Amino acid sequence: MFMIYDVVVIGAGQAGLSMGYYLMQTSLTFIILDNHSEIGQVWRKRYDSLVLFTPRAYSSLPGLGLEGDPTGFPTKDEIADYLERYAKTFDLPIHLNCHVQKVQKENDSFIIFTGNSIIRTKKVVVASGPFQTPNIPPFAKKLPNHVVQLHSSEYKNPSQLNEGSVLVVGGGNSGAQIAVEVSKYYETYLSIGSKVRFLPLSLAGKSVFWWFDKLGMLHADRDSWIGKKVQNQSDLIFGYELKEKIKNRAVKLKSRTKSIVQNEIEFEDLSTIRVENVIWATGFIRDYSWIDVKNLAGATVDVKHHRGITEIDGLYFLGLPWQHRRGSALLLGVGEDAAYIAKSLLSMKKL
């Protein structure tokens, strides 16, 4: 006889932990599976100098506040410690070192295949997050072998780099922070495909996220006028460190990286440079090919869903960017989506 869980949550990051918090308040039987050896490991593996641009007051999950000055900005290790404490505080049933290889649907339930077990469940919540496979352009392979190439998820600190110039590709906050850091040691270029837009970390003594909250921007859903407008804009860079570096020519802006031509990197404006290091801050590709379920639309890019509820009975997603609101993939907003899915799971249980 196999035990059949009511719910299996895949992923014990901020999304999976939030889901666990709400499931603990129900009578549903559940477990959380994660392929890492410890909670918070994804955060610990990020670059050493990573500091969140959201203050502590906006960087916690439901039920447990993040300790420290609420107006200060937490480090990545602080977040990792917090996630470990969160899991212990609520005694969440987490199975670590559990790599999910395949999920299949069988009649009204699901079969989950891991490296050493087969798990059956009525419902599955995929909380593995959007940061899965590094998105590196194919032409990167044409760079000379001596050039150090790192994805932002592999970058730790400048000691990994060759002596010489550095190109950081990508206009998000990770690319901005890394470019600022390496510019202290090396000639640094930053390749961005759109105009750079900056926002202060605070305004009139209040965090910019406090203002977002008061103006309704944090609570605007994806289909609202504000939500659609924000989604269609390029990433905002929080803080003015990069702006100062660009002004002082410590970081030199380049247009979108286009190709490799005769060992030189060519940009959209047809200018070229040679560098000794490239850091690809180009984001990630979502890959759900391991979910072997018929009619899972857009399994390798975007999953068709409404607030995380798919058209496939019993299959849910949590922690996706703009799943419902701006903060759906962030610590500050994932809890609201988890509560919504928990409510749906309970209603289905009663049917």
Protein Blocks (a to p, Z undefined) as FASTA:
>chain_A
ZZddfbdcedjbfklmmmmmmmmmpcbdcddddfbfbehklmmmmcfklccfbdfklmcc
ehiacedjfkbccdfklmmmmmmmmmmmnopacdehiacfbdcdehjbccdddfkbccdd
fbdcdfebjalbdcddfklmmpcfklccddfklpmbfmlpccdddddedjbfklmmmmmm
mmmmmccddddfbdcddddfbeehiafklmmmmnommmpcfkbmklmmmmmpccddedjk
lmmmmmnomaccddddfbdcehiacdfkopacddfbdcdfebjaddfklpccehiahklm
cccdeehiafbehiacehiahklmmmlmgmklmmmmmmmmmmmmmmmmmZZ
